[in-house]
Amino acid sequence: MPNPNEHINYAGDISVKELFAMAKAYVVHVLKNWKWIFLACVLCAAAFVIYSISSKNKYWSELSFMINEDETTSMGGGLSSIIGGIGLGNLGNNFNLDKILTLASSQRISREALFEKEVIAGREDILANHIINYLDSLDAWQHRPFYTRLFKKESDIKHLRFSHAHQDSFSKLENKAYTVLHQYLMGFDGKRGVFNTEYGEKNGIMKLSMWSHNEEIAYHAIDNVFQSLSHYYVEKNIEKQQYTYDVLKVKADSIYTDLKSVEYQLASFSDANRNLYSTKDKVTQTRLNREVQKLSILYAEVVKNLEIADFTLQNKTPFIQVIDEPYLPLRFTRLGLLKALVFGLFLGGLLSVGWLVFRKMIKDLLA
């Protein structure tokens, strides 16, 4: 029976001493090739420094806001309270925030935002054209890989610029150009765009943000998207109440016009007869008085309903409150020279040491 305290050496086991010896051999190998490490560090540092010098500022435009509305969620107040009580939070509110931010990234909103006229670099034009010119200057407007350029002609939207903002009358080519712009802003097929949305689950504060190498484009794009979003969201939320109010307003104006007309007829009749009425005239006067009374009652009732509709409209209208909005000059980020130098040295050292260790490992295994 083997002794449990007896140390048994199996083939292939590596002792601590051998492990230290192996590590020492690798360290010695790395130090012997310090020239290669130095060269890799210099090349990587130089590449990062050149990139830092040639790179442009990356401007960030951010706008945060919140929506105050007193409407209840679709699940009802009681169920929402129960859900909140068991720690699941206000699911209805989060759904509403998701809906608003999804709407912010929709084509419906970006269409309005992109076709507002703005003055950028002293030139007034549709914002969509400003963005196209900017992308074209970066050779990124309908950018295609090099290998496709050898076999395909120039893009059909390369020189397209929008001449009007009437989206309903866009040609097929203009719709294609708009789709490319929308994908650049909002992303497509899992690829992120330059526009981003987010919200805080606890405080309900929503944020729209965008980056661009052109400061004015970033500033105007965020502002236009927010204005379009707020206008559309409010309009759709009060659509039913607005329709009711408009119908009652037209009805009230119509009754009021009829009332004034009948009152004028009654006054004219009284002046013409100078309070000397025949039996036939008294019938006419009674009819006019009855019509005035009827229209007065109708008008009072419609005005009451109009006031109720106006109160409901005002109560239903969401209040969109801007918390922080972008202002020029925007904050920007850029890889500084010192940071680029440190990154380059670190990456060069990491890659060269990793390669040397990997190469020695392969040689030892093949030996």
C-alpha positions as YAML, in Angstrom:
chain: A
units: angstrom
residues:
- id: 1
  name: MET
  ca: [0.00, 0.00, 0.00]
- id: 2
  name: PRO
  ca: [1.56, 3.33, -1.00]
- id: 3
  name: ASN
  ca: [2.44, 5.82, 1.69]
- id: 4
  name: PRO
  ca: [0.16, 8.92, 1.39]
- id: 5
  name: ASN
  ca: [3.00, 11.16, 2.53]
- id: 6
  name: GLU
  ca: [5.27, 9.85, -0.19]
- id: 7
  name: HIS
  ca: [5.87, 12.38, -3.01]
- id: 8
  name: ILE
  ca: [5.23, 10.74, -6.37]
- id: 9
  name: ASN
  ca: [6.76, 12.26, -9.54]
- id: 10
  name: TYR
  ca: [4.72, 11.71, -12.68]
- id: 11
  name: ALA
  ca: [6.11, 12.08, -16.17]
- id: 12
  name: GLY
  ca: [5.36, 15.49, -17.53]
- id: 13
  name: ASP
  ca: [5.02, 17.22, -14.12]
- id: 14
  name: ILE
  ca: [6.85, 20.56, -13.84]
- id: 15
  name: SER
  ca: [8.36, 21.50, -10.53]
- id: 16
  name: VAL
  ca: [8.42, 25.05, -9.21]
- id: 17
  name: LYS
  ca: [12.16, 25.16, -9.81]
- id: 18
  name: GLU
  ca: [11.73, 24.18, -13.46]
- id: 19
  name: LEU
  ca: [8.95, 26.73, -13.84]
- id: 20
  name: PHE
  ca: [11.19, 29.52, -12.59]
- id: 21
  name: ALA
  ca: [13.98, 28.33, -14.88]
- id: 22
  name: MET
  ca: [11.61, 28.41, -17.87]
- id: 23
  name: ALA
  ca: [10.41, 31.91, -16.98]
- id: 24
  name: LYS
  ca: [14.00, 33.07, -16.62]
- id: 25
  name: ALA
  ca: [14.82, 31.69, -20.07]
- id: 26
  name: TYR
  ca: [11.95, 33.63, -21.60]
- id: 27
  name: VAL
  ca: [12.99, 36.83, -19.83]
- id: 28
  name: VAL
  ca: [16.57, 36.40, -21.03]
- id: 29
  name: HIS
  ca: [15.30, 35.78, -24.57]
- id: 30
  name: VAL
  ca: [13.21, 38.94, -24.49]
- id: 31
  name: LEU
  ca: [16.07, 41.04, -23.12]
- id: 32
  name: LYS
  ca: [18.48, 39.69, -25.73]
- id: 33
  name: ASN
  ca: [16.14, 40.99, -28.43]
- id: 34
  name: TRP
  ca: [15.67, 44.43, -26.89]
- id: 35
  name: LYS
  ca: [16.56, 46.08, -30.20]
- id: 36
  name: TRP
  ca: [13.48, 44.59, -31.85]
- id: 37
  name: ILE
  ca: [11.33, 45.73, -28.94]
- id: 38
  name: PHE
  ca: [12.80, 49.21, -29.14]
- id: 39
  name: LEU
  ca: [12.22, 49.36, -32.90]
- id: 40
  name: ALA
  ca: [8.57, 48.21, -32.51]
- id: 41
  name: CYS
  ca: [7.98, 50.81, -29.79]
- id: 42
  name: VAL
  ca: [9.46, 53.60, -31.95]
- id: 43
  name: LEU
  ca: [7.41, 52.59, -35.01]
- id: 44
  name: CYS
  ca: [4.13, 52.33, -33.06]
- id: 45
  name: ALA
  ca: [4.78, 55.59, -31.21]
- id: 46
  name: ALA
  ca: [5.57, 57.34, -34.50]
- id: 47
  name: ALA
  ca: [2.39, 55.99, -36.08]
- id: 48
  name: PHE
  ca: [0.25, 57.19, -33.16]
- id: 49
  name: VAL
  ca: [1.94, 60.60, -33.14]
- id: 50
  name: ILE
  ca: [1.38, 61.04, -36.88]
- id: 51
  name: TYR
  ca: [-2.26, 60.01, -36.40]
- id: 52
  name: SER
  ca: [-2.62, 62.52, -33.56]
- id: 53
  name: ILE
  ca: [-1.19, 65.36, -35.66]
- id: 54
  name: SER
  ca: [-3.31, 64.55, -38.72]
- id: 55
  name: SER
  ca: [-6.55, 63.77, -36.88]
- id: 56
  name: LYS
  ca: [-9.37, 66.31, -36.58]
- id: 57
  name: ASN
  ca: [-11.25, 67.40, -33.50]
- id: 58
  name: LYS
  ca: [-14.25, 65.23, -32.67]
- id: 59
  name: TYR
  ca: [-17.03, 67.56, -31.55]
- id: 60
  name: TRP
  ca: [-19.80, 66.34, -29.23]
- id: 61
  name: SER
  ca: [-23.27, 67.88, -29.18]
- id: 62
  name: GLU
  ca: [-25.58, 66.77, -26.34]
- id: 63
  name: LEU
  ca: [-29.10, 67.77, -25.31]
- id: 64
  name: SER
  ca: [-30.93, 66.38, -22.29]
- id: 65
  name: PHE
  ca: [-34.61, 66.81, -21.54]
- id: 66
  name: MET
  ca: [-37.53, 65.38, -19.62]
- id: 67
  name: ILE
  ca: [-41.26, 65.13, -20.30]
- id: 68
  name: ASN
  ca: [-43.84, 65.97, -17.67]
- id: 69
  name: GLU
  ca: [-47.23, 64.43, -18.37]
- id: 70
  name: ASP
  ca: [-50.01, 63.44, -15.99]
- id: 71
  name: GLU
  ca: [-51.51, 60.62, -18.01]
- id: 72
  name: THR
  ca: [-51.67, 57.16, -16.47]
- id: 73
  name: THR
  ca: [-49.93, 54.18, -17.98]
- id: 74
  name: SER
  ca: [-51.81, 51.61, -20.00]
- id: 75
  name: MET
  ca: [-51.52, 49.08, -17.15]
- id: 76
  name: GLY
  ca: [-53.44, 51.31, -14.73]
- id: 77
  name: GLY
  ca: [-52.32, 53.01, -11.57]
- id: 78
  name: GLY
  ca: [-53.09, 50.08, -9.25]
- id: 79
  name: LEU
  ca: [-51.11, 47.51, -11.22]
- id: 80
  name: SER
  ca: [-48.21, 49.96, -11.66]
- id: 81
  name: SER
  ca: [-48.09, 50.45, -7.90]
- id: 82
  name: ILE
  ca: [-48.03, 46.68, -7.31]
- id: 83
  name: ILE
  ca: [-45.22, 46.23, -9.86]
- id: 84
  name: GLY
  ca: [-43.25, 49.07, -8.26]
- id: 85
  name: GLY
  ca: [-43.82, 47.53, -4.83]
- id: 86
  name: ILE
  ca: [-42.22, 44.22, -5.78]
- id: 87
  name: GLY
  ca: [-39.12, 45.96, -7.17]
- id: 88
  name: LEU
  ca: [-39.75, 45.84, -10.90]
- id: 89
  name: GLY
  ca: [-39.99, 49.61, -11.26]
- id: 90
  name: ASN
  ca: [-42.37, 51.61, -13.37]
- id: 91
  name: LEU
  ca: [-42.45, 49.48, -16.51]
- id: 92
  name: GLY
  ca: [-45.06, 51.66, -18.20]
- id: 93
  name: ASN
  ca: [-42.88, 54.75, -17.84]
- id: 94
  name: ASN
  ca: [-39.79, 52.99, -19.20]
- id: 95
  name: PHE
  ca: [-41.82, 51.78, -22.17]
- id: 96
  name: ASN
  ca: [-42.91, 55.36, -22.84]
- id: 97
  name: LEU
  ca: [-39.30, 56.60, -22.70]
- id: 98
  name: ASP
  ca: [-38.22, 53.84, -25.09]
- id: 99
  name: LYS
  ca: [-41.03, 54.85, -27.43]
- id: 100
  name: ILE
  ca: [-39.93, 58.51, -27.40]
- id: 101
  name: LEU
  ca: [-36.27, 57.71, -28.09]
- id: 102
  name: THR
  ca: [-37.16, 55.18, -30.79]
- id: 103
  name: LEU
  ca: [-39.22, 57.92, -32.37]
- id: 104
  name: ALA
  ca: [-36.18, 60.25, -32.19]
- id: 105
  name: SER
  ca: [-34.23, 57.82, -34.39]
- id: 106
  name: SER
  ca: [-37.03, 57.33, -36.89]
- id: 107
  name: GLN
  ca: [-37.08, 58.52, -40.49]
- id: 108
  name: ARG
  ca: [-40.18, 60.57, -39.72]
- id: 109
  name: ILE
  ca: [-38.19, 62.80, -37.36]
- id: 110
  name: SER
  ca: [-34.91, 62.89, -39.27]
- id: 111
  name: ARG
  ca: [-36.72, 63.94, -42.46]
- id: 112
  name: GLU
  ca: [-37.97, 67.11, -40.81]
- id: 113
  name: ALA
  ca: [-34.65, 67.74, -39.07]
- id: 114
  name: LEU
  ca: [-32.48, 67.30, -42.17]
- id: 115
  name: PHE
  ca: [-34.51, 69.56, -44.43]
- id: 116
  name: GLU
  ca: [-34.46, 72.69, -42.31]
- id: 117
  name: LYS
  ca: [-32.36, 75.53, -43.70]
- id: 118
  name: GLU
  ca: [-29.29, 76.43, -41.65]
- id: 119
  name: VAL
  ca: [-26.36, 78.80, -42.03]
- id: 120
  name: ILE
  ca: [-23.09, 76.87, -41.73]
- id: 121
  name: ALA
  ca: [-19.70, 78.37, -42.58]
- id: 122
  name: GLY
  ca: [-21.51, 81.52, -43.73]
- id: 123
  name: ARG
  ca: [-23.61, 79.65, -46.31]
- id: 124
  name: GLU
  ca: [-27.35, 79.04, -46.04]
- id: 125
  name: ASP
  ca: [-28.58, 75.68, -47.32]
- id: 126
  name: ILE
  ca: [-30.62, 72.65, -46.32]
- id: 127
  name: LEU
  ca: [-28.92, 70.81, -43.46]
- id: 128
  name: ALA
  ca: [-28.93, 67.62, -45.55]
- id: 129
  name: ASN
  ca: [-26.76, 69.35, -48.19]
- id: 130
  name: HIS
  ca: [-24.37, 70.64, -45.52]
- id: 131
  name: ILE
  ca: [-23.91, 67.07, -44.24]
- id: 132
  name: ILE
  ca: [-23.42, 65.72, -47.78]
- id: 133
  name: ASN
  ca: [-20.73, 68.35, -48.47]
- id: 134
  name: TYR
  ca: [-19.05, 67.48, -45.18]
- id: 135
  name: LEU
  ca: [-19.06, 63.75, -45.93]
- id: 136
  name: ASP
  ca: [-17.88, 64.40, -49.48]
- id: 137
  name: SER
  ca: [-14.91, 66.36, -48.12]
- id: 138
  name: LEU
  ca: [-13.96, 63.25, -46.10]
- id: 139
  name: ASP
  ca: [-14.49, 61.00, -49.13]
- id: 140
  name: ALA
  ca: [-17.20, 59.28, -47.08]
- id: 141
  name: TRP
  ca: [-20.31, 60.23, -49.09]
- id: 142
  name: GLN
  ca: [-21.43, 56.90, -50.51]
- id: 143
  name: HIS
  ca: [-17.97, 55.55, -49.68]
- id: 144
  name: ARG
  ca: [-17.06, 52.29, -51.40]
- id: 145
  name: PRO
  ca: [-14.11, 49.94, -50.78]
- id: 146
  name: PHE
  ca: [-11.12, 50.31, -53.10]
- id: 147
  name: TYR
  ca: [-11.64, 46.96, -54.83]
- id: 148
  name: THR
  ca: [-15.19, 47.91, -55.88]
- id: 149
  name: ARG
  ca: [-13.98, 51.16, -57.44]
- id: 150
  name: LEU
  ca: [-11.97, 49.17, -59.97]
- id: 151
  name: PHE
  ca: [-15.08, 47.52, -61.40]
- id: 152
  name: LYS
  ca: [-17.92, 49.95, -60.71]
- id: 153
  name: LYS
  ca: [-18.66, 53.40, -61.96]
- id: 154
  name: GLU
  ca: [-18.91, 56.43, -59.71]
- id: 155
  name: SER
  ca: [-21.89, 56.37, -57.36]
- id: 156
  name: ASP
  ca: [-25.09, 57.75, -58.84]
- id: 157
  name: ILE
  ca: [-25.62, 60.01, -55.81]
- id: 158
  name: LYS
  ca: [-22.04, 61.31, -55.69]
- id: 159
  name: HIS
  ca: [-22.96, 64.76, -57.02]
- id: 160
  name: LEU
  ca: [-26.57, 64.84, -55.85]
- id: 161
  name: ARG
  ca: [-27.67, 67.81, -53.76]
- id: 162
  name: PHE
  ca: [-31.25, 68.45, -52.67]
- id: 163
  name: SER
  ca: [-32.85, 71.41, -54.43]
- id: 164
  name: HIS
  ca: [-36.03, 71.46, -52.33]
- id: 165
  name: ALA
  ca: [-37.46, 70.18, -49.07]
- id: 166
  name: HIS
  ca: [-40.73, 68.80, -50.46]
- id: 167
  name: GLN
  ca: [-40.21, 65.20, -49.46]
- id: 168
  name: ASP
  ca: [-43.46, 63.96, -51.00]
- id: 169
  name: SER
  ca: [-42.12, 64.81, -54.46]
- id: 170
  name: PHE
  ca: [-38.65, 63.26, -54.07]
- id: 171
  name: SER
  ca: [-37.36, 61.22, -56.96]
- id: 172
  name: LYS
  ca: [-36.10, 57.67, -56.50]
- id: 173
  name: LEU
  ca: [-32.51, 58.95, -56.49]
- id: 174
  name: GLU
  ca: [-33.30, 61.59, -53.86]
- id: 175
  name: ASN
  ca: [-34.96, 58.97, -51.66]
- id: 176
  name: LYS
  ca: [-31.83, 56.83, -51.98]
- id: 177
  name: ALA
  ca: [-29.63, 59.76, -50.94]
- id: 178
  name: TYR
  ca: [-31.87, 60.46, -47.96]
- id: 179
  name: THR
  ca: [-31.68, 56.80, -46.91]
- id: 180
  name: VAL
  ca: [-27.86, 56.98, -46.94]
- id: 181
  name: LEU
  ca: [-28.00, 60.13, -44.80]
- id: 182
  name: HIS
  ca: [-30.39, 58.51, -42.33]
- id: 183
  name: GLN
  ca: [-28.14, 55.46, -42.04]
- id: 184
  name: TYR
  ca: [-25.12, 57.71, -41.46]
- id: 185
  name: LEU
  ca: [-26.93, 59.45, -38.60]
- id: 186
  name: MET
  ca: [-28.84, 56.62, -36.97]
- id: 187
  name: GLY
  ca: [-26.89, 53.53, -38.01]
- id: 188
  name: PHE
  ca: [-27.98, 50.49, -39.99]
- id: 189
  name: ASP
  ca: [-27.86, 46.70, -39.71]
- id: 190
  name: GLY
  ca: [-26.13, 46.65, -36.33]
- id: 191
  name: LYS
  ca: [-23.66, 49.40, -37.23]
- id: 192
  name: ARG
  ca: [-23.91, 52.44, -34.99]
- id: 193
  name: GLY
  ca: [-24.39, 55.89, -36.46]
- id: 194
  name: VAL
  ca: [-23.09, 59.21, -35.18]
- id: 195
  name: PHE
  ca: [-26.42, 59.89, -33.43]
- id: 196
  name: ASN
  ca: [-27.20, 58.29, -30.09]
- id: 197
  name: THR
  ca: [-30.09, 58.24, -27.59]
- id: 198
  name: GLU
  ca: [-30.26, 57.18, -23.95]
- id: 199
  name: TYR
  ca: [-32.28, 57.70, -20.80]
- id: 200
  name: GLY
  ca: [-31.87, 57.29, -17.06]
- id: 201
  name: GLU
  ca: [-34.11, 54.53, -15.68]
- id: 202
  name: LYS
  ca: [-34.34, 56.18, -12.26]
- id: 203
  name: ASN
  ca: [-34.78, 59.84, -13.15]
- id: 204
  name: GLY
  ca: [-36.41, 59.55, -16.59]
- id: 205
  name: ILE
  ca: [-34.05, 62.12, -18.12]
- id: 206
  name: MET
  ca: [-33.48, 61.52, -21.84]
- id: 207
  name: LYS
  ca: [-30.43, 62.51, -23.83]
- id: 208
  name: LEU
  ca: [-29.77, 63.06, -27.52]
- id: 209
  name: SER
  ca: [-26.13, 63.18, -28.58]
- id: 210
  name: MET
  ca: [-24.12, 63.30, -31.78]
- id: 211
  name: TRP
  ca: [-20.49, 63.64, -32.79]
- id: 212
  name: SER
  ca: [-19.00, 65.16, -35.91]
- id: 213
  name: HIS
  ca: [-15.74, 66.67, -37.10]
- id: 214
  name: ASN
  ca: [-17.82, 69.70, -38.13]
- id: 215
  name: GLU
  ca: [-18.84, 71.67, -35.05]
- id: 216
  name: GLU
  ca: [-21.77, 73.54, -36.60]
- id: 217
  name: ILE
  ca: [-23.30, 70.42, -38.15]
- id: 218
  name: ALA
  ca: [-23.28, 68.64, -34.79]
- id: 219
  name: TYR
  ca: [-24.87, 71.66, -33.11]
- id: 220
  name: HIS
  ca: [-27.67, 72.20, -35.64]
- id: 221
  name: ALA
  ca: [-28.44, 68.51, -36.18]
- id: 222
  name: ILE
  ca: [-29.15, 67.86, -32.49]
- id: 223
  name: ASP
  ca: [-31.25, 71.01, -32.17]
- id: 224
  name: ASN
  ca: [-33.29, 70.17, -35.29]
- id: 225
  name: VAL
  ca: [-33.91, 66.58, -34.20]
- id: 226
  name: PHE
  ca: [-35.11, 67.75, -30.79]
- id: 227
  name: GLN
  ca: [-37.40, 70.43, -32.24]
- id: 228
  name: SER
  ca: [-38.89, 67.94, -34.70]
- id: 229
  name: LEU
  ca: [-39.29, 65.28, -31.99]
- id: 230
  name: SER
  ca: [-40.95, 67.59, -29.46]
- id: 231
  name: HIS
  ca: [-43.34, 69.05, -32.05]
- id: 232
  name: TYR
  ca: [-44.38, 65.64, -33.40]
- id: 233
  name: TYR
  ca: [-44.70, 64.03, -29.94]
- id: 234
  name: VAL
  ca: [-46.88, 66.82, -28.57]
- id: 235
  name: GLU
  ca: [-48.97, 66.93, -31.74]
- id: 236
  name: LYS
  ca: [-49.69, 63.19, -31.68]
- id: 237
  name: ASN
  ca: [-50.42, 63.13, -27.94]
- id: 238
  name: ILE
  ca: [-53.11, 65.80, -28.18]
- id: 239
  name: GLU
  ca: [-54.45, 64.87, -31.63]
- id: 240
  name: LYS
  ca: [-57.84, 63.64, -30.37]
- id: 241
  name: GLN
  ca: [-58.30, 66.49, -27.88]
- id: 242
  name: GLN
  ca: [-57.22, 69.04, -30.48]
- id: 243
  name: TYR
  ca: [-59.77, 67.70, -32.95]
- id: 244
  name: THR
  ca: [-62.56, 67.95, -30.33]
- id: 245
  name: TYR
  ca: [-61.52, 71.49, -29.45]
- id: 246
  name: ASP
  ca: [-61.38, 72.56, -33.12]
- id: 247
  name: VAL
  ca: [-64.85, 71.13, -33.85]
- id: 248
  name: LEU
  ca: [-66.37, 72.90, -30.83]
- id: 249
  name: LYS
  ca: [-64.59, 76.14, -31.74]
- id: 250
  name: VAL
  ca: [-66.06, 76.08, -35.26]
- id: 251
  name: LYS
  ca: [-69.49, 75.26, -33.83]
- id: 252
  name: ALA
  ca: [-69.27, 78.08, -31.27]
- id: 253
  name: ASP
  ca: [-68.22, 80.59, -33.94]
- id: 254
  name: SER
  ca: [-71.07, 79.48, -36.21]
- id: 255
  name: ILE
  ca: [-73.71, 79.80, -33.47]
- id: 256
  name: TYR
  ca: [-72.32, 83.14, -32.37]
- id: 257
  name: THR
  ca: [-72.53, 84.43, -35.96]
- id: 258
  name: ASP
  ca: [-76.15, 83.24, -36.23]
- id: 259
  name: LEU
  ca: [-76.98, 84.78, -32.85]
- id: 260
  name: LYS
  ca: [-75.59, 88.15, -33.86]
- id: 261
  name: SER
  ca: [-77.55, 88.00, -37.10]
- id: 262
  name: VAL
  ca: [-80.88, 87.26, -35.37]
- id: 263
  name: GLU
  ca: [-80.22, 89.90, -32.70]
- id: 264
  name: TYR
  ca: [-79.56, 92.42, -35.46]
- id: 265
  name: GLN
  ca: [-82.83, 91.41, -37.18]
- id: 266
  name: LEU
  ca: [-84.74, 91.82, -33.91]
- id: 267
  name: ALA
  ca: [-83.20, 95.25, -33.28]
- id: 268
  name: SER
  ca: [-83.95, 96.36, -36.84]
- id: 269
  name: PHE
  ca: [-87.55, 95.13, -36.51]
- id: 270
  name: SER
  ca: [-88.03, 97.00, -33.24]
- id: 271
  name: ASP
  ca: [-86.59, 100.21, -34.68]
- id: 272
  name: ALA
  ca: [-88.77, 99.96, -37.77]
- id: 273
  name: ASN
  ca: [-92.01, 99.54, -35.82]
- id: 274
  name: ARG
  ca: [-91.14, 101.97, -32.98]
- id: 275
  name: ASN
  ca: [-92.94, 99.73, -30.46]
- id: 276
  name: LEU
  ca: [-96.20, 99.99, -32.47]
- id: 277
  name: TYR
  ca: [-96.92, 96.37, -33.28]
- id: 278
  name: SER
  ca: [-99.81, 94.79, -35.12]
- id: 279
  name: THR
  ca: [-100.85, 91.26, -34.27]
- id: 280
  name: LYS
  ca: [-98.82, 90.00, -37.22]
- id: 281
  name: ASP
  ca: [-95.79, 92.01, -36.10]
- id: 282
  name: LYS
  ca: [-96.06, 90.56, -32.61]
- id: 283
  name: VAL
  ca: [-95.83, 87.06, -34.07]
- id: 284
  name: THR
  ca: [-92.66, 88.08, -35.89]
- id: 285
  name: GLN
  ca: [-91.22, 89.64, -32.73]
- id: 286
  name: THR
  ca: [-92.07, 86.54, -30.69]
- id: 287
  name: ARG
  ca: [-90.39, 84.32, -33.28]
- id: 288
  name: LEU
  ca: [-87.25, 86.45, -33.29]
- id: 289
  name: ASN
  ca: [-87.13, 86.56, -29.48]
- id: 290
  name: ARG
  ca: [-87.52, 82.79, -29.35]
- id: 291
  name: GLU
  ca: [-84.71, 82.35, -31.88]
- id: 292
  name: VAL
  ca: [-82.43, 84.68, -29.91]
- id: 293
  name: GLN
  ca: [-83.21, 82.78, -26.71]
- id: 294
  name: LYS
  ca: [-82.62, 79.41, -28.35]
- id: 295
  name: LEU
  ca: [-79.30, 80.49, -29.91]
- id: 296
  name: SER
  ca: [-78.22, 82.06, -26.61]
- id: 297
  name: ILE
  ca: [-78.81, 78.78, -24.77]
- id: 298
  name: LEU
  ca: [-77.04, 76.81, -27.49]
- id: 299
  name: TYR
  ca: [-74.11, 79.21, -27.50]
- id: 300
  name: ALA
  ca: [-73.77, 79.08, -23.72]
- id: 301
  name: GLU
  ca: [-73.75, 75.27, -23.80]
- id: 302
  name: VAL
  ca: [-71.20, 75.09, -26.61]
- id: 303
  name: VAL
  ca: [-68.96, 77.66, -24.89]
- id: 304
  name: LYS
  ca: [-69.12, 75.59, -21.69]
- id: 305
  name: ASN
  ca: [-68.09, 72.46, -23.61]
- id: 306
  name: LEU
  ca: [-65.40, 74.46, -25.39]
- id: 307
  name: GLU
  ca: [-63.93, 75.54, -22.06]
- id: 308
  name: ILE
  ca: [-63.94, 71.92, -20.88]
- id: 309
  name: ALA
  ca: [-62.26, 70.82, -24.13]
- id: 310
  name: ASP
  ca: [-59.67, 73.57, -23.76]
- id: 311
  name: PHE
  ca: [-58.94, 72.51, -20.17]
- id: 312
  name: THR
  ca: [-58.63, 68.86, -21.27]
- id: 313
  name: LEU
  ca: [-56.33, 69.88, -24.14]
- id: 314
  name: GLN
  ca: [-54.07, 71.90, -21.87]
- id: 315
  name: ASN
  ca: [-54.03, 69.13, -19.26]
- id: 316
  name: LYS
  ca: [-53.20, 66.47, -21.86]
- id: 317
  name: THR
  ca: [-50.46, 68.48, -23.55]
- id: 318
  name: PRO
  ca: [-47.04, 67.12, -22.43]
- id: 319
  name: PHE
  ca: [-44.55, 69.67, -21.19]
- id: 320
  name: ILE
  ca: [-41.11, 69.03, -22.65]
- id: 321
  name: GLN
  ca: [-38.47, 70.64, -20.48]
- id: 322
  name: VAL
  ca: [-34.92, 71.09, -21.76]
- id: 323
  name: ILE
  ca: [-32.35, 70.47, -19.03]
- id: 324
  name: ASP
  ca: [-29.03, 70.96, -20.80]
- id: 325
  name: GLU
  ca: [-28.73, 72.12, -24.39]
- id: 326
  name: PRO
  ca: [-25.65, 72.43, -26.61]
- id: 327
  name: TYR
  ca: [-24.03, 75.77, -27.20]
- id: 328
  name: LEU
  ca: [-21.08, 76.90, -29.26]
- id: 329
  name: PRO
  ca: [-18.21, 76.25, -28.91]
- id: 330
  name: LEU
  ca: [-18.87, 72.54, -28.39]
- id: 331
  name: ARG
  ca: [-16.63, 70.32, -26.33]
- id: 332
  name: PHE
  ca: [-14.32, 68.16, -28.40]
- id: 333
  name: THR
  ca: [-12.00, 65.19, -27.99]
- id: 334
  name: ARG
  ca: [-8.74, 64.51, -29.74]
- id: 335
  name: LEU
  ca: [-5.83, 62.14, -29.19]
- id: 336
  name: GLY
  ca: [-3.12, 64.36, -27.66]
- id: 337
  name: LEU
  ca: [0.55, 64.00, -28.54]
- id: 338
  name: LEU
  ca: [1.59, 62.78, -25.09]
- id: 339
  name: LYS
  ca: [-1.25, 60.26, -24.92]
- id: 340
  name: ALA
  ca: [-0.48, 59.10, -28.47]
- id: 341
  name: LEU
  ca: [3.20, 58.63, -27.53]
- id: 342
  name: VAL
  ca: [2.32, 56.59, -24.43]
- id: 343
  name: PHE
  ca: [-0.20, 54.46, -26.33]
- id: 344
  name: GLY
  ca: [2.28, 53.84, -29.13]
- id: 345
  name: LEU
  ca: [5.12, 52.80, -26.78]
- id: 346
  name: PHE
  ca: [2.81, 50.53, -24.77]
- id: 347
  name: LEU
  ca: [1.29, 48.87, -27.84]
- id: 348
  name: GLY
  ca: [4.67, 48.46, -29.54]
- id: 349
  name: GLY
  ca: [6.17, 46.88, -26.42]
- id: 350
  name: LEU
  ca: [3.18, 44.61, -25.90]
- id: 351
  name: LEU
  ca: [3.12, 43.36, -29.49]
- id: 352
  name: SER
  ca: [6.87, 42.83, -29.78]
- id: 353
  name: VAL
  ca: [7.20, 41.03, -26.43]
- id: 354
  name: GLY
  ca: [4.18, 38.88, -27.26]
- id: 355
  name: TRP
  ca: [5.69, 37.95, -30.62]
- id: 356
  name: LEU
  ca: [9.09, 37.07, -29.12]
- id: 357
  name: VAL
  ca: [7.51, 34.89, -26.43]
- id: 358
  name: PHE
  ca: [5.24, 33.17, -28.96]
- id: 359
  name: ARG
  ca: [8.16, 32.52, -31.34]
- id: 360
  name: LYS
  ca: [10.33, 30.98, -28.59]
- id: 361
  name: MET
  ca: [7.40, 28.85, -27.43]
- id: 362
  name: ILE
  ca: [6.97, 27.44, -30.93]
- id: 363
  name: LYS
  ca: [10.71, 26.74, -31.21]
- id: 364
  name: ASP
  ca: [10.78, 24.94, -27.84]
- id: 365
  name: LEU
  ca: [7.84, 22.78, -28.79]
- id: 366
  name: LEU
  ca: [9.44, 21.81, -32.12]
- id: 367
  name: ALA
  ca: [12.88, 21.14, -30.56]
...
